[in-house]
Amino acid sequence: MALTFPEIDPVAVQIGPLLVRWYALAYIAGIAAGWALARRLAGRFGLQAGAVDDLVAWVMLGIIAGGRLGYVLFYNPLYYIEHPLEVLALWEGGMSFHGGLVGVGVALALFSRTRGVALLPLADMVACVAPIGLLFGRVANFVNGELYGRVTDVPWGVVFPDGGPLPRHPSQLYEAALEGPVLLGLLLILQRWRPAAGVLSGAFLIGYGTARIFVEFFREPDAHIGFLVAGTSMGQWLSAPMLAAGAALIVYARRRAS
């Protein structure tokens, strides 16, 4: 038994030579929804809604620059050494969450310094809304038929257009659920307890890292990388340090507040 991949055109709208893809719309929708929620939460973190409005552009730049550079460095450095101009070809795809995370971290640090806003509460607010963007992004991966899972015999396995004739885990949807509503719900519950500044950021790192490491057991590794040591994947190696960093941040935040 297997489910047939729905025939969804990756191009949502075409006006002459202009193509608007679902993936781009997912980024826009995720940022817009996160922006709206951040405005509602701003007061809980001692921030003004206007500061959130100013922050959006910084976060977008961090996501795009960090995500692209992360993909280049983590997933295909040799190719881009030989084709350096293609680093700028964002329309061809290739983004890394872990690179985007670093990019957003740098953007938050710069915003905090230039605007005189405390960094940890700012990071906590962004951590609370980040799962919305992750949800939209993973659903867009499914629509594109990319980053699919390993071959499976579960009844909900999907035959992807580029994945061969056998059904595969819809791992994009597993990630969408765990990194999206599950992680979002946990963080919103935690923030109601008004934890020490930095705890929510640490919880996000642990939550995402755990979800990503788990789902990678069902996800097909990148063809040009394959499996690494002991059958692990690049995604797991990049996510493992997030667990340690998240735990260290929580310990630091609690000690700082005591």
C-alpha positions, -999 to +999 in steps of 0.1 A: +000+000+000+012+035-008-002+070-013+003+087-046+021+120-044-004+148-051+002+166-083+010+201-071+027+225-094+056+240-074+049+273-092+019+290-075+015+319-098+030+328-131+027+362-147+046+363-180+083+354-172+077+360-134+074+328-114+062+328-078+068+294-062+051+279-032+084+277-015+088+315-017+052+320-005+059+296+024+088+318+036+067+349+033+037+333+051+060+320+079+076+354+084+043+372+083+026+349+108+057+349+131+057+387+129+021+389+140+026+365+169+058+383+180+039+416+182+014+400+205+041+385+227+064+415+227+051+430+260+059+397+278+095+401+269+098+438+277+098+449+241+077+473+221+057+462+191+077+488+171+109+471+179+094+439+165+086+457+132+122+469+129+135+434+138+118+416+109+141+429+082+172+419+103+158+384+108+150+379+071+185+389+061+199+365+087+177+336+075+186+341+038+223+349+042+230+323+069+208+297+053+225+299+020+261+301+033+253+272+057+242+251+028+273+260+008+297+252+037+279+222+053+264+203+023+283+210-009+315+231-004+335+214-031+309+222-058+307+258-049+345+262-048+344+252-084+313+273-092+316+303-068+290+325-087+263+299-081+265+307-043+242+337-052+217+316-072+191+314-045+164+307-070+179+273-076+173+262-040+197+250-013+192+264+022+204+251+055+184+255+088+215+253+109+231+281+088+200+301+090+200+297+128+235+311+130+225+339+107+196+348+128+218+347+159+242+371+144+213+394+133+198+394+168+232+402+184+237+431+160+201+444+165+205+441+203+238+461+202+227+488+178+192+493+194+201+489+230+177+459+235+186+431+259+197+401+238+183+371+257+146+384+259+149+392+223+161+358+214+134+342+236+107+360+217+121+349+183+124+313+196+087+313+205+076+322+170+103+304+149+083+271+148+057+288+126+082+294+099+096+259+103+061+245+098+055+264+065+090+256+053+086+218+058+052+218+042+068+236+012+095+208+011+067+183+007+049+203-020+082+204-039+087+166-035+121+172-020+139+160+012+117+129+012+122+099+035+136+064+032+118+035+016+091+021+038+061-003+039+040+018+063+004+024+049+011+062+046+042+058+025+043+082-005+057+075-039+075+108-047+081+118-083+119+119-079+121+091-053+118+061-075+089+036-077+089+026-040+069+043-013+089+065+012+083+081+045+068+116+041+095+128+065+089+165+056+055+162+073+070+145+103+093+174+106+065+199+100+045+184+129+074+181+154+092+214+145+060+233+140+029+229+162+045+205+188+075+228+194+053+259+192+029+246+218+056+236+242+073+270+240+041+290+244+032+269+275+067+275+289+065+313+283+034+315+304+055+306+334+078+336+326+111+317+329+145+334+332+157+352+301+174+326+279+155+296+290+131+296+261+160+300+236+176+270+252+144+250+251+140+258+214+175+245+207+169+213+226+134+208+211+145+214+175+177+193+179+157+164+194+130+165+167+156+168+138+178+139+151+147+117+155+132+125+120+166+120+104+162+082+111+133+083+086+148+108+061+168+099+030+203+115+033+215+139+006+226+118-024+260+135-027+267+130+011+250+098+020+254+082+054+282+092+077+297+074+107+276+045+121+247+053+097+243+088+110+234+118+087+248+153+083+215+167+098+221+147+130+257+158+133+247+194+129+218+191+154+236+172+182+256+204+193+222+221+196+213+199+226+245+208+245+241+245+236+205+245+247+212+228+280+242+251+287+220+282+279+193+271+303+218+265+331+234+299+324+200+317+323+189+301+356+222+309+374+221+345+360+186+350+374+193+335+408 
